[in-house]
Amino acid sequence: MNALVVLLALAPVQFEGDATFESLRKAAQESRIADADMPQRMGFFARQLLGRPYVGWTLERSETDEFCYVSLDRLDCVTFMETVLGLARLRWNSRAVVDANRLVDTIEFTRYRGGEVDGYLSRLHYTSDWIYDNARKGVVKDISKSLPGAERFSKKINFMSENSGLYRQLKANPELVSMLKRQEQALTAREKWFVPKSAVAKAEQYLQTGDIVALTDAREGMDCAHVGLIIVEKGVPHFVHASSIQKETVFDVRLGEFLGKSHTGIMVARPY
């Protein structure tokens, strides 16, 4: 076996779901989704991915090497949101440039700080950090502050560093924890806004299809517990997400009805 074959055999698999991608390509071309605006594209691809199996921790591929992994066939709440956004951002009017590699590149740009992979801590683990970084990159607009009833989100964020044993990369590389703590301190100090649960019913009418909604978490040290998308149907904003309970991506009840005891409110980002 020559050196090139060895390297290829050892190279990490970055993409899974070729058949699904081809199905999405066909559906996108037949529907002329390239001519639609961003809310329509987000809603279209969210619906295309309904019923996909929920599988948690799919990004934890290696204890030592961080790389952008994308699967269209098994999703968790974050990767469902990232994948729909990535698909919506592709140029579907040009077959020559729309392929799985381009999707991986597009998702990598949103998943990592500054759009580049540089180790485990370059991944945007906290959702409020993801919103901030992608607003800076021009991918989304954080509209949380503009919604009625919005308040400052002043919670201390340190769940990962305080529970590093739950994360295989941190457990295997304890030297990363001190750097993570500095990231968490910066995130805590940054101005953030959310809509408390009591005000969500009033704020719902301002949401549109394609909005990314993060559910803020009651647990100490954590910013957000779950993330999904909005699809407005007959004037009602439904929550579309990858459900760990239903074990698949689902079109669920209206957002205000979905919030549970562990949720304190919402943060909202609107894709451009």
Secondary structure, DSSP 8 states (H G I E B T S, - for coil): --HHHHHHHHS---EE-HHHHHHHHHHHHHHTGGGS-HHHHHHHHHHHTTT-BB-TTTT---SS-----EESSSB-HHHHHHHHHHHHHS-TT-TTT-SHHHHHHHHHHHHBGGG---SGGGB--SHHHHHHHHHHTTSEEE-GGGSTT-EE----B-HHHHTGGGSHHHHH-TTHHHHHHHHHHHHHHS--EEEEGGGHHHHGGG--TT-EEEEEE-STB-SEEEEEEEEEETTEEEEEEEETTTTEEEEEEEHHHH--TTEEEEEEEEE-
